[in-house]
Amino acid sequence: MAIDSNQQEKKIERLKKPNWLRVKLPTGENYRKVRGLVDQHKLHTICESGSCPNMGECWGEGTATFMILGNICTRSCGFCAVQTGKPEQVDEFEPGRVANSVKIMGVKHAVITSVDRDDLKDGGSTIWEQTVRAIRNQSPGTTLETLIPDFAGKWENLQTIIDVAPEIVSHNLETVRRLTKQVRIQAKYDRSLEVLFRLKKGGMRTKSGVMLGLGESENEVLETMEDLRQVGVDILTLGQYLQPTLRHLPVAEFITPEQFEKYRIKGLEMGFRYVESGPLVRSSYHAEKHLF
């Protein structure tokens, strides 16, 4: 076992982060203001807990991302650092707390995401609905993006999201078809496409994200982009996968900024309304600009 671990460590050492993945420290008056509010009121954002490289830029633009339905996921994806296990009971007061955080921070555009809750009959969709309504009640000027799970293909739960009509609804495909079983163990490539198709059919502005550097080929990336366009996805984000811990899937390749730019141009040619493509791009990067 120790030999395998050492071999893995040596493999990771050979793939050191290139210069283009270096991040500047967050600065700016707006960032410092939000940073102070977060500390003072002990608020929780994925931006901070996930050590997002774009936190300073997004907070400076008045955008923040919050996670609901706890911090324990019922799935065990090979890329994600969120803890897997038996989640705690649903907190009925969570929607109000998230809405209060949005108001205190003065968030102009809030991105809400969640763990997967396959243990719940409604997949957590009721809390999703209540959170959107609570934010709109306390901060009517704040626009919303919901980064949702697939609800295990239970379409009545997806309809709950459609009915509450966030400005943008996002569901990440995460990787190419060939790697889906390895990267998203309990998810299905075609089911995710079906989620995005149903959202678009329901009148939603849709968005999806794909991580690169897991061993996919250029042709596979382009095929995935075509699949997303086929179901009407409006906004696409492409970013570099970074391994959270040694227990997670290793980085197979660091994609160059030039290749990301090539994908961005190709995506616009395919008909995406907006394409964010770069090594440091994450799902909520420049989220406020996707309202078009």
C-alpha positions in Angstrom: 0.0 0.0 0.0 2.9 2.4 0.9 4.5 1.7 -2.5 1.4 2.6 -4.4 1.1 5.8 -2.3 4.7 6.8 -3.0 4.3 6.1 -6.7 1.2 8.3 -6.8 3.1 11.1 -5.0 5.9 10.9 -7.5 3.5 11.0 -10.3 1.9 14.1 -8.9 5.3 15.8 -8.3 6.0 15.5 -12.0 2.9 17.5 -12.8 3.7 20.7 -10.9 1.5 23.7 -11.4 2.6 25.9 -14.3 3.1 29.7 -14.0 -0.3 30.5 -15.4 -2.1 29.0 -12.4 -0.5 31.5 -10.0 -3.1 33.7 -8.3 -2.8 37.2 -7.0 -3.8 37.9 -3.5 -7.3 39.4 -3.2 -7.3 43.2 -2.9 -9.6 46.2 -3.4 -12.1 48.2 -1.2 -15.1 46.1 -2.1 -13.3 42.9 -1.3 -12.1 44.3 2.1 -15.7 45.4 2.9 -17.1 41.9 2.1 -14.3 40.2 3.9 -15.0 42.3 7.0 -18.7 41.4 6.9 -18.0 37.7 6.5 -15.7 37.7 9.5 -17.9 39.9 11.7 -21.1 37.9 11.1 -19.5 34.5 10.7 -21.1 34.0 7.3 -20.4 30.9 5.2 -19.6 31.0 1.5 -18.2 28.4 -0.9 -15.9 31.0 -2.2 -14.0 31.0 1.1 -14.3 27.4 2.2 -13.4 26.1 -1.2 -10.4 28.5 -1.4 -11.6 29.7 -4.8 -8.8 31.5 -6.8 -11.3 34.1 -8.0 -12.8 35.0 -4.6 -11.3 38.5 -4.5 -12.5 39.4 -8.0 -16.0 38.0 -7.5 -16.5 39.7 -4.1 -15.3 42.9 -5.6 -18.0 42.6 -8.2 -20.7 41.9 -5.6 -21.0 38.1 -6.4 -20.8 35.3 -3.8 -21.6 31.6 -3.8 -23.4 29.8 -1.0 -23.9 26.1 -0.4 -27.2 24.7 1.1 -28.5 21.4 2.5 -25.4 20.8 4.7 -21.9 19.9 3.9 -22.1 16.1 3.6 -22.9 14.7 0.2 -24.5 11.3 -0.6 -22.3 10.9 -3.6 -18.5 10.2 -3.9 -17.3 11.9 -7.0 -13.6 11.4 -7.8 -12.9 15.1 -8.2 -14.8 16.7 -5.3 -13.5 17.5 -1.8 -16.9 17.7 -0.2 -17.3 15.0 2.5 -19.3 11.9 1.6 -21.5 10.1 4.1 -24.8 10.2 5.8 -26.1 13.8 5.8 -27.6 15.5 8.8 -31.3 16.3 9.0 -32.5 19.2 6.8 -32.3 22.5 8.6 -35.6 24.3 8.1 -34.1 27.6 9.1 -31.3 27.5 6.5 -33.1 29.4 3.8 -33.6 32.4 6.1 -30.0 32.4 7.2 -28.7 32.3 3.7 -31.1 35.1 2.7 -29.9 37.1 5.7 -26.2 36.5 4.7 -27.0 37.8 1.1 -28.6 40.9 2.6 -25.8 41.7 5.1 -23.1 41.2 2.4 -25.0 43.3 0.0 -24.7 40.6 -2.7 -25.9 41.8 -6.1 -25.8 38.4 -7.7 -26.0 35.3 -5.6 -25.0 31.8 -6.7 -26.6 29.0 -4.7 -25.3 25.4 -4.9 -25.8 22.3 -2.8 -24.6 18.8 -2.0 -26.5 15.9 -3.5 -29.2 14.7 -1.2 -30.3 11.4 -2.6 -31.4 10.4 0.9 -34.4 12.8 0.6 -37.6 12.1 -1.3 -37.6 15.6 -2.8 -33.8 15.6 -3.3 -33.7 18.8 -1.3 -35.8 20.7 -3.8 -38.1 22.2 -1.2 -35.2 23.8 0.6 -34.0 25.1 -2.8 -37.4 26.7 -3.4 -37.6 28.2 0.0 -34.0 29.6 -0.3 -34.8 31.4 -3.6 -38.0 32.8 -2.2 -36.3 34.0 1.0 -33.5 35.8 -0.9 -36.1 37.5 -3.1 -38.1 38.5 -0.1 -35.1 40.1 1.8 -33.1 41.3 -1.2 -35.5 41.9 -4.1 -32.8 43.5 -6.2 -30.5 40.5 -6.0 -30.4 38.2 -9.1 -29.9 34.5 -8.7 -28.1 31.6 -10.2 -28.9 28.1 -8.9 -26.2 25.4 -9.5 -28.4 22.3 -9.0 -27.8 18.5 -8.8 -29.6 16.1 -11.1 -32.2 15.1 -8.4 -31.5 11.5 -9.5 -33.7 12.0 -12.5 -36.9 12.6 -10.4 -38.3 15.2 -12.7 -41.0 16.5 -10.3 -38.2 17.8 -8.1 -36.5 19.5 -11.0 -39.9 21.1 -11.8 -39.8 22.8 -8.4 -36.7 24.7 -9.5 -38.3 25.6 -12.9 -41.4 26.9 -11.1 -39.5 29.3 -8.8 -37.6 30.5 -11.9 -34.1 31.7 -10.9 -32.5 34.1 -13.5 -30.0 31.3 -14.4 -30.1 27.6 -13.7 -26.8 25.7 -13.9 -26.1 22.0 -13.9 -22.5 20.9 -14.5 -21.7 18.1 -16.9 -18.2 18.1 -15.3 -16.4 15.9 -17.9 -16.7 14.1 -21.2 -18.8 11.0 -21.7 -16.0 8.5 -21.6 -14.7 9.7 -18.2 -18.1 10.2 -16.5 -18.3 6.9 -14.7 -14.8 7.5 -13.2 -15.2 11.1 -12.4 -18.9 11.2 -11.4 -19.5 7.7 -10.0 -23.2 7.9 -9.3 -24.1 10.4 -12.1 -25.0 9.7 -15.7 -23.9 11.8 -18.7 -27.2 11.5 -20.5 -29.2 12.2 -17.4 -27.3 15.4 -17.0 -28.1 16.3 -20.6 -31.7 15.5 -19.9 -31.7 17.9 -16.9 -30.4 20.7 -19.0 -32.9 19.9 -21.8 -35.9 20.0 -19.4 -34.7 23.2 -17.9 -34.4 24.9 -21.3 -37.8 23.5 -22.3 -39.2 25.0 -19.1 -38.0 28.5 -20.2 -34.8 28.7 -18.1 -31.6 30.4 -19.1 -29.2 27.4 -18.7 -25.5 27.0 -18.0 -23.1 24.1 -17.6 -19.4 23.6 -16.7 -16.7 21.1 -17.7 -13.4 20.5 -16.0 -10.4 19.8 -18.3 -7.1 18.0 -17.6 -8.6 14.6 -16.5 -7.3 12.8 -19.6 -9.9 13.8 -22.2 -8.9 14.5 -25.8 -9.6 17.7 -27.7 -12.2 15.8 -29.9 -14.0 14.6 -26.8 -14.1 18.2 -25.4 -15.6 19.4 -28.7 -18.1 16.6 -28.8 -19.2 17.5 -25.2 -19.6 21.1 -26.2 -21.8 20.0 -29.1 -23.9 17.8 -26.8 -24.5 20.8 -24.6 -25.5 23.0 -27.5 -27.9 20.2 -28.7 -29.9 20.6 -25.5 -29.9 24.4 -25.8 -27.3 25.4 -23.1 -26.7 29.1 -23.2 -23.6 29.6 -21.1 -20.5 27.3 -20.9 -17.6 27.4 -18.4 -14.4 25.5 -19.0 -11.7 25.3 -16.3 -8.7 23.4 -15.2 -9.2 20.5 -12.8 -7.0 20.7 -9.8 -6.6 17.7 -7.4 -8.0 18.5 -4.0 -6.1 15.7 -2.1 -4.0 12.6 -2.8 -7.2 10.6 -2.4 -8.8 12.3 -5.5 -8.2 11.7 -9.2 -4.8 13.0 -10.3 -4.3 15.8 -12.8 -3.5 14.1 -16.2 -2.6 17.4 -17.9 -2.4 21.1 -17.4 -4.3 22.7 -20.3 -2.6 25.8 -21.7 -4.2 29.2 -21.8 -3.9 29.1 -25.6 -5.9 25.9 -25.7 -8.6 27.3 -23.4 -8.9 30.3 -25.7 -9.3 28.0 -28.7 -12.2 26.3 -27.0 -13.7 29.7 -26.1 -13.7 30.8 -29.7 -15.1 27.4 -30.9 -17.8 27.6 -28.3 -19.0 31.0 -29.5 -19.0 29.7 -33.1 -21.2 26.8 -31.9 -23.7 29.3 -30.7 -23.2 29.5 -26.9 -24.3 33.0 -25.8 -21.4 33.2 -23.3 -18.2 31.2 -22.8 -15.8 31.4 -19.9 -12.7 29.4 -20.7 -9.5 29.5 -18.8 -7.2 27.7 -16.3 -8.7 29.5 -13.3 -12.4 29.5 -14.4 -14.9 28.0 -12.0 -18.6 27.5 -12.3 -19.5 30.9 -10.8 -16.7 32.9 -12.4 -18.0 36.1 -13.9 -21.5 34.8 -13.0 -23.0 38.3 -12.8 -22.0 38.9 -16.5 -24.1 35.9 -17.7 -27.4 37.6 -17.1 -27.2 39.2 -20.6 
